[in-house]
């Protein structure tokens, strides 16, 4: 009985970090909203100061968005090495979908 409890406890600890991983919306709020605005429209004071574009109406293809997130562009921070490839891909898909 004790082995089963220990096994279940250990397996739940191994699964928990993946289950708690932030999705693209949460990653956007944590990493992107300071400059792009919480809604991505680029209307915050910081966004206006930096001249960022409205991400909710971008016409860039997802692959180009992913490249910009990865490598940065202009004043934008490159996120390569700071976010995982999966997080960057998720953000790109999120932005390409109009932040939905």
C-alpha positions in Angstrom: 0.0 0.0 0.0 2.8 2.4 1.0 4.5 1.8 -2.4 1.4 2.7 -4.3 1.1 6.0 -2.3 4.8 6.8 -2.9 4.5 5.9 -6.6 1.4 8.1 -7.1 2.9 11.0 -5.2 6.1 10.8 -7.2 4.3 10.5 -10.6 2.1 13.5 -9.7 5.2 15.6 -8.9 6.7 14.7 -12.3 3.5 15.7 -14.1 2.8 18.8 -12.1 5.3 21.2 -13.7 4.0 20.4 -17.2 0.4 20.9 -16.1 1.4 24.2 -14.5 3.3 25.5 -17.6 2.0 28.8 -18.8 0.1 29.0 -22.0 0.7 31.6 -24.7 -1.8 34.1 -23.2 0.0 33.9 -19.8 3.4 34.1 -21.4 2.2 37.1 -23.4 1.1 38.9 -20.3 4.3 38.1 -18.4 6.8 38.8 -21.2 5.2 41.0 -23.9 2.4 43.1 -22.3 4.8 45.6 -20.7 5.7 47.0 -24.2 2.8 45.8 -26.4 0.0 46.5 -23.9 -2.1 43.9 -22.1 -4.5 43.8 -25.1 -1.7 43.8 -27.7 -3.0 46.9 -29.4 0.1 49.0 -28.7 -1.7 51.8 -26.9 0.0 51.8 -23.6 2.4 54.6 -22.7 5.4 52.3 -23.2 4.0 51.0 -26.5 3.5 54.6 -27.8 7.0 55.6 -26.7 8.5 52.6 -28.5 6.3 52.9 -31.6 5.0 49.3 -31.4 2.3 48.2 -33.8 -1.1 46.8 -33.0 -0.5 43.0 -32.8 -4.2 42.2 -32.9 -4.4 43.2 -36.6 -0.9 42.0 -37.8 -0.8 40.7 -41.3 2.5 38.9 -40.8 2.5 35.2 -41.3 3.0 33.0 -38.2 6.6 32.0 -39.3 7.6 35.7 -39.6 6.1 36.5 -36.1 8.0 33.5 -34.7 11.3 34.9 -36.3 10.7 38.3 -34.8 10.0 36.9 -31.3 13.1 34.7 -31.6 15.5 37.2 -33.0 14.0 40.5 -32.0 13.5 43.4 -34.3 14.4 47.1 -33.9 14.1 47.8 -30.2 12.4 44.5 -29.5 14.3 42.1 -27.2 15.2 38.8 -28.8 13.7 35.9 -26.8 15.9 33.1 -28.1 17.4 31.4 -25.1 15.0 33.2 -22.7 11.9 31.3 -23.9 11.8 27.8 -25.1 11.1 27.0 -28.8 7.7 25.7 -27.8 6.9 28.9 -25.9 8.0 31.1 -28.9 6.0 28.9 -31.3 2.9 29.2 -29.0 3.3 33.0 -28.8 3.6 33.3 -32.5 0.4 31.3 -33.0 -1.3 33.4 -30.4 -0.3 36.7 -32.0 -1.1 35.4 -35.5 -4.6 34.5 -34.2 -5.2 38.0 -33.1 -4.3 37.3 -29.4 -7.1 34.7 -29.1 
